[in-house]
Amino acid sequence: MRNDFDFFVGTWTSRQRRLREVLTGCTEWYEFEGLSRSWSVLDGAGNIDEVTFPSQGFGGVTMRLYDAERDEWSLYWASSRTGLSLPPVVGRFDASGVGVFTADEDYEGRPIRVRFTWSDITPESCRWEQAFSVDKGETWEPNWVAEFSRSAA
């Protein structure tokens, strides 16, 4: 539904956790801080956020666009390190308030399915997770988790 991402409008700090090596069986994570600013566009049918990772030396932008006819969101991610990631992940929020967005893409020459999950949404916090699957979604390896805390509306 339009305005699904209004919960994210504002300014946030986040604890970011990334798997040191992806799709290798690695279990070692590293942590760093993220600073995000998000705003609504297109009367709630769009949402943009910009994130910086001061200790990592890069940042990114996500643009989310709602398609009312299909009742789904397309999420586009671009990083100052790697540029625009295509295709967008596509999906919606379910009745419990969890948003799941997926796409088939290529990771270092391997076909994968990528999944973004938004969950644990409250007025002051939320959680985002990225996971990859090499078996078309039968199993998933989470590789990036962000725990957000609101710093300002």
Phi, psi and omega in degrees: 000146176307144180079008179305328184265011177299333178302335186266355179296129180132200182242138187224149163252157181212150170262116181259137175232128178234142174291133184299319177227134185261138175059035177235001185087004180296142177239010182267125180251154170232155186236151176200167182268147172234148176236124186233149173226129184230145178215156180269144175225168176055041178055038177093352178274005176212157180209139179231140169224147176242131181236142173237148178238086189308318183281348183258346177076023176209172178209182181202171179226137172243132172244127181245129181234132182264132175252102184297323181298322180263353184051052178210158179256144169247126183248121180252129180244136173225137181242148176292345177272315191243357181078202184283131177263120179234150001283170175290156168278143188230139177172203185203172174270142177268181183298336180275356179091011177265130178255128180236129186225128185228162174200154171265130180209188182245133176234111180050045177085001180251135174288131179222167165250134178250145180225130169253134177233125173257129183208180177051043185276122174230174177299337186245356183202162174195169183228139175234140178223138171251136177221151178242148175230135176257359182237041176059033174094007177290316177228155184229144172245104173297138182225353178207126180230136176233126175253113186261143172232130181293133174252335176195153178277000000 
